[in-house]
Amino acid sequence: MVLITLALTLAVVGLIYLLLTWNFDYWRRRRVPGPKPKILVGNYPNMFSMKRHLIYDLQDIYKKYKNKYDAVGVYGGRLPQLLVINPELAHRVFVSDFKHFHDNEVAKFIDEKTDFIFANNPFSLTGEQWKERRAEITPGLTMGRIKTVYPVTNIVCKQLSEWVTKQVRLGASKSGGIDAKDMSLRFTSEMVTDCVLGLKANSFSEKPTPIMSHIKDLFNQPWTFMIFFILTSTFPLLSRLIKLRFVPIKVEEFFVGLMSTAIEARKAQLAGGKKFERTDFLDFILQLADKKDLTTRQLLARTMTFLLDGFETTAGVLAHMLLFLGRNPKVQQRLREEILPRLRDGIIPFEELNDLPYLDACLNETLRLFPPAFMSNKLCTETIELPNKDGPNFVVEKGTTVIVPHYCFMQDEEFFTDSQAFQPERFLELDAAKKYKDRGVFMGFGDGPRICIGMRFATAQIKAAIVELLTNFNVRINPKTRNDNDLEATAILASLRGGIWLDLESRQ
């Protein structure tokens, strides 16, 4: 009996082992080199432990193979993935061969039934649906509309200054400094809510609306979120049965209610004969609703494009830019000297906001060091044959996940000398950012037809906030903040491990 039990146990263990490893020859059969995967984790040794960010696992592979190949085969659990390690091939994926890599991998994990809002976001949509939705929304983010809401931006900037002044008076530096991410999120919450919905978030008051807390809920996902990806990586077929919900039900319900409030408020103004003084994003969305006969939920699905792009990602970039300016007093002073002569009544005219080369350089260098997205997970939508430097050509089959590790390119000493250092001068040469992007080594906002749709709106927000803060405050780093650029291990978006804490000193 004991022998039978032992034999059955060994047989079960053997079957489980075969189940977990049977696909590990996928890339070898296709003549694509790559590191040997391990059971359960594949090529992501920190998948379960979360001791360090997963992008560092990819960076180790990148450094090992980048001089010999254009791409290597890796495994997320049991799931085969193609890791692009040549930036020229990355540029092909995003631009010249775009039709072969049209969609984002996240589309496999969601559907309208499970998450209506995120499933209808341009980031998640595929094929013609993506093209139609982007064409719908793009006119709402023209420079003309961004200029129209620029006065709102400046009002919110003044509120930011007043809030910081209050924190300074209350002795923020003695109590551990100002949380840069919290401060930046207050700014973007107020800015975007007003510009997009025409409502106040009261983010700088003692009793803010729940908007900011619900935004945090979007990006502070529960462990179930991580477990979903681990399970679907280990058992890929589960992605057909279980779908991801990125926007929690309570968050969706809150924003649907907020959208309804914004619509009713705007309609009441118009019905009362009061002409709204600005042609903002809500005005655009309401015109779209009339044209396409959209429900409030469908309107929110489109509006969340503005909200998601404008809240958390923008706040993260602003916080990290303040981190680097605080660490580099000479850079901060040089930027201030560029800003101060351009001020008119305490603000920089919108037409001149994009004519500040050192401000642009500081922003691009921040994006290089802390890009909002570490990597892009694309789907091969049309089978294609690709070269592989010292290796043989290989075929990428339709449905294959293709990983483009932006972070690895932007941290590579071959492309950016002393890559961990904050050196805005890299981007001062004429069209430097474009040249880096064309080489595939700089993708702060992505590239190609699916480049970040909210890029211009986000940069206008960040620049206005930096102008306001450097005009009125000296930025220093609180000792609580670490000195390196180590990434928070569990973060969805790039963030410094342990947070960013600032000591701000009034210049008045």
Secondary structure in CASP SS format (residue, H / E / C, confidence):
PFRMAT SS
TARGET T0000
AUTHOR 0000-0000-0000
METHOD secondary structure of the structure
MODEL  1
M C 1.00
V H 1.00
L H 1.00
I H 1.00
T H 1.00
L H 1.00
A H 1.00
L H 1.00
T H 1.00
L H 1.00
A H 1.00
V H 1.00
V H 1.00
G H 1.00
L H 1.00
I H 1.00
Y H 1.00
L H 1.00
L H 1.00
L H 1.00
T H 1.00
W C 1.00
N C 1.00
F C 1.00
D C 1.00
Y H 1.00
W H 1.00
R H 1.00
R H 1.00
R C 1.00
R C 1.00
V C 1.00
P C 1.00
G C 1.00
P C 1.00
K C 1.00
P C 1.00
K E 1.00
I C 1.00
L C 1.00
V C 1.00
G E 1.00
N C 1.00
Y C 1.00
P C 1.00
N C 1.00
M C 1.00
F C 1.00
S C 1.00
M C 1.00
K C 1.00
R C 1.00
H C 1.00
L H 1.00
I H 1.00
Y H 1.00
D H 1.00
L H 1.00
Q H 1.00
D H 1.00
I H 1.00
Y H 1.00
K H 1.00
K H 1.00
Y H 1.00
K C 1.00
N C 1.00
K C 1.00
Y C 1.00
D C 1.00
A E 1.00
V E 1.00
G E 1.00
V E 1.00
Y E 1.00
G E 1.00
G C 1.00
R C 1.00
L E 1.00
P E 1.00
Q E 1.00
L E 1.00
L E 1.00
V E 1.00
I C 1.00
N C 1.00
P H 1.00
E H 1.00
L H 1.00
A H 1.00
H H 1.00
R H 1.00
V H 1.00
F H 1.00
V H 1.00
S H 1.00
D C 1.00
F H 1.00
K H 1.00
H H 1.00
F C 1.00
H C 1.00
D E 1.00
N E 1.00
E H 1.00
V H 1.00
A H 1.00
K H 1.00
F C 1.00
I C 1.00
D C 1.00
E C 1.00
K C 1.00
T C 1.00
D C 1.00
F H 1.00
I H 1.00
F H 1.00
A H 1.00
N C 1.00
N C 1.00
P C 1.00
F C 1.00
S C 1.00
L C 1.00
T C 1.00
G H 1.00
E H 1.00
Q H 1.00
W H 1.00
K H 1.00
E H 1.00
R H 1.00
R H 1.00
A H 1.00
E H 1.00
I H 1.00
T H 1.00
P H 1.00
G H 1.00
L H 1.00
T C 1.00
M H 1.00
G H 1.00
R H 1.00
I H 1.00
K H 1.00
T H 1.00
V C 1.00
Y H 1.00
P H 1.00
V H 1.00
T H 1.00
N H 1.00
I H 1.00
V H 1.00
C H 1.00
K H 1.00
Q H 1.00
L H 1.00
S H 1.00
E H 1.00
W H 1.00
V H 1.00
T H 1.00
K H 1.00
Q H 1.00
V H 1.00
R H 1.00
L C 1.00
G C 1.00
A C 1.00
S C 1.00
K C 1.00
S C 1.00
G C 1.00
G C 1.00
I E 1.00
D E 1.00
A H 1.00
K H 1.00
D H 1.00
M H 1.00
S H 1.00
L H 1.00
R H 1.00
F H 1.00
T H 1.00
S H 1.00
E H 1.00
M H 1.00
V H 1.00
T H 1.00
D H 1.00
C H 1.00
V H 1.00
L H 1.00
G C 1.00
L C 1.00
K C 1.00
A C 1.00
N C 1.00
S C 1.00
F C 1.00
S C 1.00
E C 1.00
K C 1.00
P C 1.00
T C 1.00
P C 1.00
I H 1.00
M H 1.00
S H 1.00
H H 1.00
I H 1.00
K H 1.00
D H 1.00
L H 1.00
F H 1.00
N C 1.00
Q C 1.00
P C 1.00
W H 1.00
T H 1.00
F H 1.00
M H 1.00
I H 1.00
F H 1.00
F H 1.00
I H 1.00
L H 1.00
T H 1.00
S H 1.00
T H 1.00
F C 1.00
P C 1.00
L C 1.00
L H 1.00
S H 1.00
R H 1.00
L H 1.00
I C 1.00
K C 1.00
L C 1.00
R C 1.00
F C 1.00
V C 1.00
P C 1.00
I H 1.00
K H 1.00
V H 1.00
E H 1.00
E H 1.00
F H 1.00
F H 1.00
V H 1.00
G H 1.00
L H 1.00
M H 1.00
S H 1.00
T H 1.00
A H 1.00
I H 1.00
E H 1.00
A H 1.00
R H 1.00
K H 1.00
A H 1.00
Q H 1.00
L H 1.00
A H 1.00
G C 1.00
G C 1.00
K C 1.00
K C 1.00
F C 1.00
E C 1.00
R C 1.00
T C 1.00
D C 1.00
F H 1.00
L H 1.00
D H 1.00
F H 1.00
I H 1.00
L H 1.00
Q H 1.00
L H 1.00
A H 1.00
D H 1.00
K H 1.00
K H 1.00
D C 1.00
L C 1.00
T C 1.00
T H 1.00
R H 1.00
Q H 1.00
L H 1.00
L H 1.00
A H 1.00
R H 1.00
T H 1.00
M H 1.00
T H 1.00
F H 1.00
L H 1.00
L H 1.00
D H 1.00
G H 1.00
F C 1.00
E H 1.00
T H 1.00
T H 1.00
A H 1.00
G H 1.00
V H 1.00
L H 1.00
A H 1.00
H H 1.00
M H 1.00
L H 1.00
L H 1.00
F H 1.00
L H 1.00
G H 1.00
R H 1.00
N C 1.00
P H 1.00
K H 1.00
V H 1.00
Q H 1.00
Q H 1.00
R H 1.00
L H 1.00
R H 1.00
E H 1.00
E H 1.00
I H 1.00
L H 1.00
P H 1.00
R H 1.00
L C 1.00
R E 1.00
D C 1.00
G C 1.00
I E 1.00
I C 1.00
P C 1.00
F H 1.00
E H 1.00
E H 1.00
L H 1.00
N C 1.00
D C 1.00
L C 1.00
P H 1.00
Y H 1.00
L H 1.00
D H 1.00
A H 1.00
C H 1.00
L H 1.00
N H 1.00
E H 1.00
T H 1.00
L H 1.00
R H 1.00
L H 1.00
F C 1.00
P C 1.00
P C 1.00
A C 1.00
F C 1.00
M C 1.00
S E 1.00
N E 1.00
K E 1.00
L E 1.00
C C 1.00
T C 1.00
E C 1.00
T C 1.00
I E 1.00
E E 1.00
L E 1.00
P E 1.00
N E 1.00
K C 1.00
D C 1.00
G E 1.00
P E 1.00
N E 1.00
F E 1.00
V E 1.00
V E 1.00
E C 1.00
K C 1.00
G C 1.00
T C 1.00
T E 1.00
V E 1.00
I E 1.00
V E 1.00
P C 1.00
H H 1.00
Y H 1.00
C H 1.00
F H 1.00
M H 1.00
Q C 1.00
D C 1.00
E C 1.00
E C 1.00
F C 1.00
F C 1.00
T C 1.00
D C 1.00
S C 1.00
Q C 1.00
A C 1.00
F C 1.00
Q C 1.00
P H 1.00
E H 1.00
R H 1.00
F H 1.00
L C 1.00
E C 1.00
L C 1.00
D C 1.00
A H 1.00
A H 1.00
K H 1.00
K H 1.00
Y H 1.00
K H 1.00
D H 1.00
R C 1.00
G C 1.00
V C 1.00
F C 1.00
M C 1.00
G C 1.00
F C 1.00
G C 1.00
D C 1.00
G H 1.00
P H 1.00
R H 1.00
I C 1.00
C C 1.00
I C 1.00
G C 1.00
M H 1.00
R H 1.00
F H 1.00
A H 1.00
T H 1.00
A H 1.00
Q H 1.00
I H 1.00
K H 1.00
A H 1.00
A H 1.00
I H 1.00
V H 1.00
E H 1.00
L H 1.00
L H 1.00
T H 1.00
N H 1.00
F E 1.00
N E 1.00
V E 1.00
R E 1.00
I E 1.00
N C 1.00
P C 1.00
K C 1.00
T C 1.00
R C 1.00
N C 1.00
D C 1.00
N C 1.00
D C 1.00
L E 1.00
E C 1.00
A C 1.00
T C 1.00
A C 1.00
I C 1.00
L C 1.00
A C 1.00
S C 1.00
L E 1.00
R C 1.00
G C 1.00
G C 1.00
I C 1.00
W E 1.00
L E 1.00
D E 1.00
L E 1.00
E E 1.00
S E 1.00
R C 1.00
Q C 1.00
END
